[in-house]
Structure formats: structure tokens, C-alpha cells
Amino acid sequence: GERTDINVVRAGFFTQFTDASLKPADWPAFEHSTVAALCVEHFNARDGTIVDEFAHIDASCKDVKLELAGFWNTLRSPIPTVNTFLLDDLHAEMDIIVGAPKSAVTMPLSLVGSIFHEPTI
């Protein structure tokens, strides 16, 4: 989407909710997504309860906020993840890529993201 605030960093969260057959993942993807949302909330509030560094953000970054651009299912495979990123113009929806938890997906996704100057964390 169109940028409305340059101080907002939009993060796209990629994780494996299901495999390619849509069988639920055998690890806690929904819990990780909840933690991601909580981290964004704490970062924006500069709440150091869980991540102490959030309470000590440099003054030059005081106006920077995070926003979850959305959650995307990697299907545990790089090809559908990269295709979704490109074909659905996800690069226009986010500023940074968070995930995926599997390097087989993260490496190609981060390479494609770098074309659009989007770092992966």
C-alpha cells in the first residue's frame, strides 16, 4: 500500500502455518505469531518488560514505530513463498521481512526481498 507515515516500519511476518498439503505445522506457528504481535506492541510502547532494549531506544529513533503488515504462510517451501511475495506485490505492503524460520525459505525470500531493498530479519 501507499506510505502514510515515514516513521512507521511495516513488517511482513513469514512462518509455516501449514505444509503444502495444508496439514497444520508441527511446531507452534500461532504462538510465534502471537509473540511477534506482542513484540510490536511492546516496541511501540517502548516497554522493556520482555525485551529490555525496547525501553532504551536511542532518542534519534523515538518516533519510529513498527506495524505488522500481515502474516503469510510459507507452506514450508521456498517456491510458493517467493511466488506469493512477487505475484501479490507483497513488497509494496512491507518494509522489512521477518522470517521464515526455515533457511530453505528464508534464503531465497531474502534474496528476492533485497531486489526491493527490503532487509530480512
Secondary structure, 3 states (H helix, E strand, C coil): CCCCCCCEEEEEEEECCECCCCCECCCCHHHHHHHHHHHHHHHHHCCCCCCHHHHHCCHHHCCCEEEEEEEEECCCCHHHHHHHHHHCCHHHCCCEEEECCCHHHHHHHHHHHHHCCCCEC
